């Protein structure tokens, strides 16, 4: 699995080693590039005024977060065009399609900037310009053929491909990608852009006389591109996904949830929950479906205790089909003498009597983790928002204990992955306290945990969620609880939500994880509040107005008659606010 991630700040701890790997790739793949140019990439990224362009780095990472390739994109905002400085793939891990994926990501960024187009340089495929090495000439032809598939071709009838000095060899073509919108450039615009490229990129190398010579050679109006050379015009691939589709909310659904079906009377955490929500969301037109990827256990083990993980997995694998084990004895947890009997040992890792272990609980919960990490990586790669529709839920699971229908804490696993790239906030708006996130991050200051919930004096899980629980050590002040009365008006709730959102804004997170509980709805069998569809629209608007990358993970909500309608209402409000200017 490859993920492409945008880096704006090269000095974040997690990005420093990535920058070194990028430089290694440059030195290997572009050996003629001056050392000074390589070492000033960070300076370019943080000082756009000095260089007169904004610099963004995109890195392709594998499942182990190793850098496999990169692209460096410059944006000259005054003239509204992009210049692709480099695209390179790590030589020890070549991958067919990786270069194309990087270039597609660059095109997406240019479209998001509403750029006139992308300009870049390619070495020539003309033997008279590249005369010394047949292998290099062949590589140049392959590279130009690759870009031609996207509609990007050399600008014709100018002197751009003229050597600056007599001893120079293989002067580059200037390539233009009009992003499927244009195949020519007005003369005056072309002159401005070429001058900006030569002055800002090569001002220390190109004499003013050379720059003027190239500009004077631009005579056509409009300036045209070289005709397709490597494929017929009708075969040029249009990679662009329709913007209307790209702008939709990414929806990742746990297709393994249905196997976790507890049929005991009164067990409200049932498969109909996902079906009810999905049915209404499909009507909204706001969502695009994503494909779930598989992830290794290490992402869970960074959040959950290995002994608990092994116990949960092994027990579920060994239980007979159709049999469930409910904890009913809760021994004092003595690591030196864990209980042997299964029903007793279940209580060793659980904190209630109604969350069963069975053959499919692990498989369904593990599928939810894969869904969550898939959505997390899509946001890291550039998606603005995503929604994970999964069950069983997860926000009650602590590091080493499960309960509240929850087995793995999806929100915590996502937040922990995000935290390697910046600050993270978790906003839990389930009716019940998000005790799992609180316990897991209680000593950390890189993840702000905020929970709005029914007061533990009457609401599950009863033993956590008090307002004086504020975190400890480095985490002091980074855990905030808003326990609310048994009966409240929506106006009262809105005031509390605005307080929570102000805390999040002040924290300035790079990512937000929302634990979406719809059990605050009127008639929900597990809650005491009476929120209506219009209230969920407002809640969605207030959260969407944050306009930071947001991952929404489904938690509670058990009144199937209104569950889907309330979810649709929430996302209508969320999308409207997030996408408004």
N, C-alpha and C positions, 0 to 999 in steps of 0.2 A: 504494500500500500504506500502510495506517495501522496503527501500533502504539500501544497504550496502556500507558504506563509509570507505575509507582508511585514517587513521590518522598517520602522521609521526611526527608532532610537537604537543606535548601534552600541550604546554604552550600558544598556540593561545587562545585568550579570549573565542572564541566560543567552544573550546575543553576542557577548564578547567572543566566546569560543567559536560561534558560528561565523563571525567575521573573519577569524583566522583561517577557517576552512575555506571560505570563499576566496581569500587571498592565495591559498595554496592551489586552488583550482585555476585561478588566473595565471599564476606563475607557470603552471604545467601546460595549460591549454593556449595561453596567449603569451609565450615567452619573450616576445619582442617588446612588450609593454614596459615602459620605464618604471623603475622601482618607486620613484616619487609618486607617480600616478596611482599606483596600487595603495600606497600608504596614506594617501589623502582621501580615500573613500569616506571614512568616518567624518572627516571635516566637511566634505561635500554635503553629507546627509544632515548635519546639524547647523550649517551656516549657509542657507540659500541666498542671503543677501550678497555675500562675498562672491559667489559663483554665478549669480543671476539665473539660477534655476533650482527647482526643488528636486531632490534625489530620493528615490525609493528603491529599496532592495527587496526582491522576491527570492526566497530560498525554497527549494524542493527538498523535503525531509522524508525519510522512510519511517517505518513503524518504530524504529529505535531512536528516532530524532537525529539521525546522521544526515548531514548535508550531502545531497546527490547532484545538485546543480543550482544555478542561480540566474537571475536576470536583473540588470541595473537599468532603471528607467529615469530619465530626466524630463521634467516638465517646465517649459518656459511660459509662465502664466501670462506675461504681457502680450505674447503673440499667440497664446493658446494652442501650442503644439507640443508633442512629445518627441523625445529623441532616445532611442534604445541604444544604450552605451555598450552593454555586453550581454550575451547569452552563452552560458557554458555549462557543460555537464562533467561531473567528476570522472576522470579516465578509468578509475578502478571499478566503476559501476555504471557502465554505459547501459542505457535503457531505451529501447525503441519507443518513441512517443513522448519521452520526457522533455525533449526540446520543444516539441509541439505543445505540450501542456503548459510549459513556461511561457511560450509566446502567446497562447490563448489567454493566459492570466494577464499578461501585459496589455493585450487588446481590451480586455474587460476593464482594466484600470483606465486606459485612455478613453473608453466610452463613458465611464463614470465621471471623468473630468470634462466631458463634452469637448474633447480635443479635436482640432481640425484634422489631425491624422498623426501617424507615427513615421518619423524619419530615422534612418539608420544607414550604416555603411556596410557594404559587402565587397570583398576582393573580386576582381574582374574575371569573367569567363572568356575574354578576348585574348587569343594567343599573342597578339601584338603588344598587349599590356602586361601579360604574365608569361614571360618568355623562358624562364630558367628551369622550371620544374614541372614536369608533366603531371606528377602526383598532385601538386598544389592546384594546378589548373582543373584537374578532375574534381577535387574537393570543392573548389569555387563553384563549379557547375552544379554540384549536388546541393550546395547551400542555396544558390539562387533558385533552383528548381523547387526546393522546400518552401521558400517564402512565396514563390509564385502561386503555390496552391492556395494561399490566403489572399491572393490578389495584389500582393506587394511586388512592385517591379522597379527597375532603375528609371530615374528621370532621364529623359532623352534630350539630345541636342544642346548640351551645355558642356563647359570645360571643367566640370567638377572633377572628372577622372583625369586630371592633369597633374603630373608630379610637381611638388613644391620646389625641389632641388634636383639638379641633373642626376645625382647619384641615387635618387630614390627609385624603387621598383614597385610595380603592381599598385598604382594609385587606385583607390576604392571608388566604386559607384556610390551615388547617393540614392537610396531606395525610399520609396514612398508607399505607405499603406493607408489608403483612404477609408479604412474601416467599413468597407462595403457601401460607402456613401458617395465617394467621388473618385474619379480616375484622372483628374487633371487639377492644375493649380493656377489661379490667376497670376499673371506675371508679377504684379507689384507684391503680392503675398509671397511668391516664391523668392523674390529678391530679398525681402525682409528676413525670411526664415533662413536662407543660405548664409546671409551675412551674420545672423545671430549664432548659427552653428560654428562658423569659422572663427568668429571673434571670441565667443565664450568658451568653446571647447578647445580651440587650437590657437588662441591668441599669442601664446608664447612660442609658437612654431611657424605660423604662417605670416609672412610679411604683408603689410598693408597693400602693397602692389599686387601680390598674388590674390588676395581677397577681392580686390577691385576687378582684376582680370576675370575671375570666375563670375562675379555679379554681372559684369558687362556682357558675358557670353549668354546670359539668359534673355533670349529674344522672343521666343514663342509666347503668344498670349491667346489662350492659356498654355502653360507649360504642360507637356504631355508625357506619358510614360512609354517606355519601350514596349512594343507589342509582345504578347505572350510568346515565349520561345520554347518552353519545355512541355507544355500541354495546351490542348485546344481550349479556346476561351470558354466553351460551355462546360469544360471539366474543372474550371477553377472552383475550389471548395469554398463554401461560405460557412465559416466556423461560428459565426455570430448566432448565439441563442437569442430569440426574440426578447427584447428588453422587458416586455410585459411578463414573460415567464420568469426571467431572472429576478424580477422585483417581488415575486411572491414569497411567502413564508415557507421555508424548508420544513417539511413534515416527515419525521421519522417514526414509523409505527412498529411496535414490537409484535411481529407475527407469531412469536412463541408464547404470547400471553395466554392464549386460549387453552393451552394444555394444563394451566394452573386453574382448575375449576373445582372449588370446594363446594359440595352440594349439601352440606349440612344446613339444616333450617336456621335462618337468621344470619348466615354468613354473607354479608353485604358486598364483600370485595369480589365481584363476579365478572365474567367476561363481557356481560352486556354493557358494562361501563364504557369500554373502548368502542364497541359497536355503536352505542348511542352518540358518542362524541363524533366519531368518524363520519357517520351518516349526515350530521348537520354541517360539519366542516366542508364536506364535499360540495354542498350546496352554495357555499360562500364564494367560491372562485378565488380565494385568497392564498391557496396552498399549492405547492408542488412537492411531489413525493421524492424522497431520497432512498437510495439503496443502502441497507445495513451492511457494515463491514465487521469482520471478526477481529477481536483484540486479545492480546495475551493477558494472563492473570496478574501481571506485575502492576497494572494500573489499579486493580482492586486492592492488592496487598500494600500499596502505598498509603491506603486509607484504612483498611480493615486488618485486624489481627490475623496472623497466619493460622493460629490454632483454631480460631472461630471459622475461618474460611474452610480449612480442611475438614473440620467437624461437619459443617453444613453440607459440603459437597459429598462427603463419604456417606453420611446418613441418608441423604436423598437417593443416592445411587443404590443403596442396599435395602431400602424399604420395598415391600411387595406393592404391586400395582393396586391402587385404590385404598391403600391403608394410610392413615394420617396419625401422627403422634402429636399430642398436645402437652405442653409442659404443665405440670401441676404441683411439682415440688421445686422449691427455689433455694438450693443450698448456699451457704456462705461460700463465696468463691475463693477457695484455697488452691492456688496453682500447684502446690506440691501434692495435693490429694484430690484430683478431680473425680467425680462420681463415675461409676461404671454403667449403671442401669440407664437405658436410653431415655426413658421418660424423665428420669431425674437429671441426666446430663443435659437434656434439652432445656431444663430450667436453669442450668448453669450458664447458658448462653442466651437466655431469654428473660424478658421482664413482664410478661403477661400470660394469661392462660388461653388466649383465643387465636394465637398465630401458629398454625400447624406446620409440621414438617411432613413432606410427602415426596413421592418419587419425582414429581415435576416442579416442585417449588424452586429447586436450584436452577433447572433449565430455563424456566421463565424469568427468574431474577437475573440470571446471567445474560439472557437475551436483552433484557432492559439495559444492562451495562453497555453492551455492544451498541445499542441504539444511542445511548447518551454520549458515548465517546465518538461515534460517527458524527453526531450533530456538533459536538464540541470542536472536532477537527475541521468541520466545514466552516464554523465561525472563525477559527484561527486562520483559515485559508482565505477569509474575506467576506463570507456571508454576514449580513447585518443581524439576522435573527433566525432562530430555528425553534421548533417545537417537537418535543419527544412525547409521543402518546404511548404510554406503556403502563403496564401493571405486571406484577404487584408494585405498589408504591415503594418509596425508599427513605423518606426523610426522618423516620423514627429510628432507623438503625444507627447505633453508635459504633465505635471502633470494634468492639468485641461482643456486642449483644444485639439481638434482633427483637422485634415486637411491633405491634400496631399494624399488622399485615405486611410489614417491611422486612427485607432480608439483606439487600445491599443498598447503600445510600448513594443513589444516582447523582443527586445534586452535589454531594461532597466529592465524589469521584471526578465530576466535571470541574468543580471549582479548584481542586488540587491540580488538575492538568492545566487549567488556565493560569494558575498561580506561578507556573514556571516561566510565564511570558509577561507578567504584570500583576497589578493589584486586582482583586476580585471582591465583589460583594454578592452575598446571597440574601434575597428577600423571600421569606416564607410567608405566604398569605393563606395557607391552609388554616382551617378552623382550629386545628390542634397544634400545639407547640412543636417546632422543629428541633427536638432535643438531640437528634443525631448530628446535625451540623454544629450545634452548639458544643457538644462534647468533643467532636473531632477537631475543631479549630479553636478551642477555648484558650489555648496558650500561644496562638499565632496572631501576628499583626498584619499579615499580608492578605488575609481574608476577613472581611467584615461580615458578620452574621446578624441579620435582623429578622425578627419573627413577630408577627401580629396574630394573636390567637385568643381563644377563650381562656379565662383565668384558670390556673391549675387547681384552684379550690373546688371547681366543679367539672373541669374538662380534662380528658385524657391528654397526656400520660400522668397527670396529677403531681408528679414529683419534681418537675422542672418547668421553667418558663416564667419564673418570678422576675420582677423588674430589677432586683438587686443582683442578679447574676450577670456580671459585666465582663467576665474574662479574668484570666490570671497571668501573672508574669508579663511577658511581652504582649500577651493578648488582652491585658487590662484595658477596658474601654472599647474593645473591638467586638463585643457581643452585646446586643441590645434587644431586650424583650419588651413588647407592648401587650401585657395581659389585659383583656377587656372584659366587661361585665357579661352576665348571662344573656341579658336582653339589651340591645343597643339600637339606636337609629342609624341609618346609613350616613347621615350627616356627621354623627359622632365618629363613625369609622373613617370617613373621608379625612377628617382633621388628623386622625392618627396616621393614616397612610401618608399624608403630606409631610408629617414630621419624619416618618421613616425615609421618604424619598429625599428630604433635605439632608439627612445624615449621609445618604448614599452619594448625593451630589458633592457634599463637602469632602467625602473620602476620595472622590475622583477616580473611581475604578476604571480599569481598562476593559473589564468584562463584568456582566451582571448575570447571575443565575436566579431565576424565579421558580420557586416551588409553588406550583399552581394548584391550590386546593379549591374545589368548587363545592365543598361541604359547608360553606357559609350561606348556601341558598335556602330559601324558604322550604320547609318540609324535609330537609335532609335528615335521615335517621340518626346521624352521629353528631349533629350540631344543634345550636339553639337560636341562631340568627335567622333573619327573614329577608335576605337580599333577593331582589328581582332581576330580570334580564337587563333592565335599564341601568341598574346599579353595576352590573358587571361590565357594561359598556363604559361607564365612567371610570371604573377601576382600570380597565385596559388602557384608556386614554391617558390617565395619570402616569402609568408605568411606561407606555410607549413614548411619552413626551421626553423621557430621559435621553433618547436618541444615542445610546451607546450600544455596542454589540451585546445582544441579549439572548440567552438560552432559556427557554421555558420548558420545565419538566412537569409532567402530570403527576399529581399526588392524589389527594382525596377527592371525594365527591361521589355520593352513593344514591341519590334520588334519580333513577334512570329516566323518569318521565320528563324532567327538566334539565338533565345533565348536558345533553348535546346543545340545547338552545342557549344555555348559559355560557358554554364554551364558545359557541359562535358569537355571542354578544361580546364577550371579553375580547376576542380577536378582532372583531370589527372595530371596536374602540381603539385597541392597541395599534392596528395597522394604520388607521386613519391618523392617529397622532404621530406615529413614528415617521410616516412618509410625508407629512405636511411640511411645507417650507418654513 
